[in-house]
């Protein structure tokens, strides 16, 4: 069964695009159905080493896990 070159190239280009579209639509569908869960953690950035990390909201002076610096304004 002979296949035209343009048809073969068209299928090779369109098939991955269709698969990506399907995966994208599937992820969007499940993302919208997931409930929002609020977190008790806040993202903090160290002033010295600029390391980002999560700490609990009720911690007064969290310590940077990378350099050991005490972070002051976590709830600003």
C-alpha positions in Angstrom: 0.0 0.0 0.0 1.9 3.1 -1.2 1.7 6.2 1.1 2.2 9.7 -0.2 5.2 11.6 1.4 3.0 14.6 2.3 0.5 12.3 4.0 3.2 10.6 5.9 4.7 13.9 7.1 1.3 15.3 7.9 0.5 12.2 10.1 4.0 12.4 11.8 3.3 16.1 12.6 -0.4 15.9 13.6 -0.2 12.7 15.7 2.0 14.1 18.5 0.0 17.4 18.4 -3.2 15.4 18.9 -1.7 13.4 21.7 -0.4 16.6 23.4 -3.8 18.2 23.1 -5.4 15.2 24.6 -3.0 15.1 27.6 -3.5 18.9 28.1 -7.3 18.7 28.1 -7.2 15.7 30.5 -4.9 17.6 32.9 -7.1 20.7 32.7 -10.2 18.6 33.4 -8.7 17.0 36.5 -7.1 20.2 37.7 -10.5 21.9 37.8 -12.1 19.0 39.7 -9.4 19.0 42.4 -10.5 20.8 45.6 -8.5 23.7 46.9 -6.6 22.8 50.1 -5.3 25.8 52.0 -1.9 25.3 53.5 -0.5 26.3 56.9 3.0 26.9 55.4 4.4 30.0 53.9 7.3 30.4 51.5 10.2 32.4 52.9 13.4 33.8 51.3 16.6 34.1 53.2 18.1 37.6 53.1 21.7 36.4 53.0 21.8 33.4 50.7 18.5 34.0 48.8 17.4 30.4 49.5 13.6 29.8 49.3 12.0 27.4 51.7 8.7 26.7 53.4 8.1 27.2 57.1 5.0 26.9 59.3 3.0 30.1 59.8 3.2 29.9 63.6 7.0 29.8 63.8 8.3 33.2 65.0 11.9 33.1 63.8 12.5 30.4 61.3 16.1 29.4 60.5 17.3 29.1 57.0 18.2 25.4 56.3 21.0 26.4 54.0 23.0 29.0 55.9 21.4 29.1 59.4 20.3 32.7 59.3 17.3 33.7 61.4 14.5 35.2 59.2 12.6 38.1 60.8 9.7 39.2 58.6 7.9 36.0 57.6 4.3 37.3 58.0 4.6 40.6 56.2 
